[in-house]
Amino acid sequence: MNAFLFASTVLIWGTTWIAIAFQVGDAPVIISVFYRFALAAVLFLAALAVFGRLKRPAAWRFVALQALCLFCLNFIGIYNATALIPSGLVSVIFSLASIFNAINARIFFGDRMTGQTILAGAIGVCGLVLLFWQDIAISLDPDTIRGIGWAALGTMFFSWGNMASRHNSSLGITPVTANAWGMGIGAVALLIIIFVSGHSLVVPSGTVYWIALLYLSVIGSVIGFTTYLLLVSRLGSARAGYATVLFPVVALLASTLFEGYQWTPTAIAGVILAGFGNLVMFRRRRSPTLVGNRHADA
């Protein structure tokens, strides 16, 4: 069962990036993000109600903050980045969210940053430099620079959302409850931004757009988050986090097949380094007294 959940999470989150790319251009970014989470919220809340698991959060303030970060501002950054650089590259930047989390956990919760965390961050940054070396250091492509900025901003909002989720958990609010209501709050926030910014709710006519929307809402948001949360509950967050190491591989394969991404030697080296940085980040130190104890990770 654990292997199935892990493979499902990697496959789902590895393919959502190309689905996002299929939506770019048919409607303003903020409209597409709104449609995604409005549909996901309706489905998620309805499913919880049907199974008798719909609960009101004990406190709403950090649920709202989590919603704004995870289901609103985060994806505005990710969708804008995907409009500028290949979706697979956006996924590599996003996969370094664990490093952002370590920094923010230090800032907001006083967690200690270990040498392992600093080393992982340094390796990851070196990987990104190599990955984008051709576009930044050689051709100085402005779209690539803006795309990296949007992706990094989206990842930072995602990390802040994780910090809010951590606080919600300390208050006894489960991730399922926070995510279900959070998707609804995020959709409402997006709708407000749409009207304040003067956009209108255009209805794209392309079939591919709506297929991608259904995939992102049902598979990517509702099922993807559920499989990941089940994985966390069964394996713990550290071991479940290895999914973030592998999903960029799926995303880059999809980007190569559907977007025509062209590999270079430096890009290959960059992806390998970024992945290795994640592996270093998630590597668990074992106490000498636990060496050989098969139940150390239980």
HELIX and SHEET records of a PDB file:
HELIX    1   1 ASN A    2  GLN A   23  1                                  22    
HELIX    2   2 VAL A   29  VAL A   50  1                                  22    
HELIX    3   3 ARG A   61  LEU A   68  1                                   8    
HELIX    4   4 CYS A   69  LEU A   73  3                                   5    
HELIX    5   5 ASN A   74  THR A   82  1                                   9    
HELIX    6   6 SER A   87  PHE A   94  1                                   8    
HELIX    7   7 ALA A   97  PHE A  109  1                                  13    
HELIX    8   8 GLY A  115  LEU A  131  1                                  17    
HELIX    9   9 TRP A  133  TRP A  133  1                                   1    
HELIX   10  10 GLN A  134  ILE A  138  3                                   5    
HELIX   11  11 PRO A  142  SER A  170  1                                  29    
HELIX   12  12 PRO A  175  VAL A  196  1                                  22    
HELIX   13  13 THR A  207  LEU A  214  1                                   8    
HELIX   14  14 TYR A  215  ILE A  223  3                                   9    
HELIX   15  15 GLY A  224  LEU A  235  1                                  12    
HELIX   16  16 SER A  237  ALA A  240  1                                   4    
HELIX   17  17 ALA A  243  PHE A  258  1                                  16    
HELIX   18  18 PRO A  265  PHE A  282  1                                  18    
HELIX   19  19 PRO A  288  LEU A  290  5                                   3    
END                                                                             
